[in-house]
Structure formats: C-alpha cells, structure tokens
Amino acid sequence: MSFNAKVIKVLIASPGDVANEREAIAEVISRWNSMNSETQQVVLLPVGWETHSAPLLGGRAQGFINEQVVNGCDMLVGVFWTRLGSPTGVSESGTVEEIEHFIDNGKPVMLYFSSQQVDINNLDLEQLQSLRAFQKKMQKIG
C-alpha cells in the first residue's frame, strides 16, 4: 500500500578505488528504507554521479556533476580507501569538492575511511599522502 514520505537524497561520494563500498552504502540505505521508511515516513534515495548525471561537453566535468547531482542532494556519505581522487581545477578532487560544497552549505556530511588491506604494489603514495592530509583536516572540523 502506498504512503506519503519525505524523500532525502543521499549523495554517495568517493574516488574510484571504493566501488564495492559504494555498492554497500546503497545496499544499507535500501535495507534502512525496507525497515523504516513507512513508519518514519522518510525515504532515503541513494544518488551517485554514475547513475544520476549525463556527460556533457563545453565545461568542467565536476561542474556538470555539481549542477546535475550535487546541488540537489540533502546529505553526503563519503568513503575513502587509498586515494583522494583527481584534481578538478577548483579542489583537490571531485569528492573533496563535493564535501566542501556540503560543508559550505551547512548540509550533513558523514565520512568513512577504510582500513581494508591493500597490495602495496598497487599503491599510489602521493594519493595516499594527500588522503591522509585530508583525513586530518576533516578530523579537526568534525
């Protein structure tokens, strides 16, 4: 049976090395909805650039993602493992730019940093160093 609910768009933000974690976040949101959405009259809608944006020419890629996806979301769940991501021309990475947007607009941000083991042969030390610096910066504000 149908019911009225408030929809909260949850942006899943991350660099490219955590695809499994992105899927896990969406699954957890789905489980929460199954157990709580009707009684709470709230539906959490997982949103990601890969499912909610279209490629366009003539501008900055992250700028298009911001317009199509980020600006319309209510909260952000971010996950990192070994990479911070690629620079956007505005920020250290697309994920960081999204997080900064949410912080600047007073929207909720939840960040997670994986401690899963990694093959050191596949590790980009510059990325890891940038990620650790970002993690320390975030710890100071939240």
ABEGO torsion letter per residue (X at the ends): XBBBBBBBBBBBBBBAAAAAAAAAAAAAAAAAAAAAAAAAGBBBBBBBAAAABBBBBGBBAAAAAAAAAAAABABBBBBBBABAEBBAGABABAAAAAAAAAAAAGBBBBBBBBABBBBAAABBAAAAAAAAAAAAAAAAAX
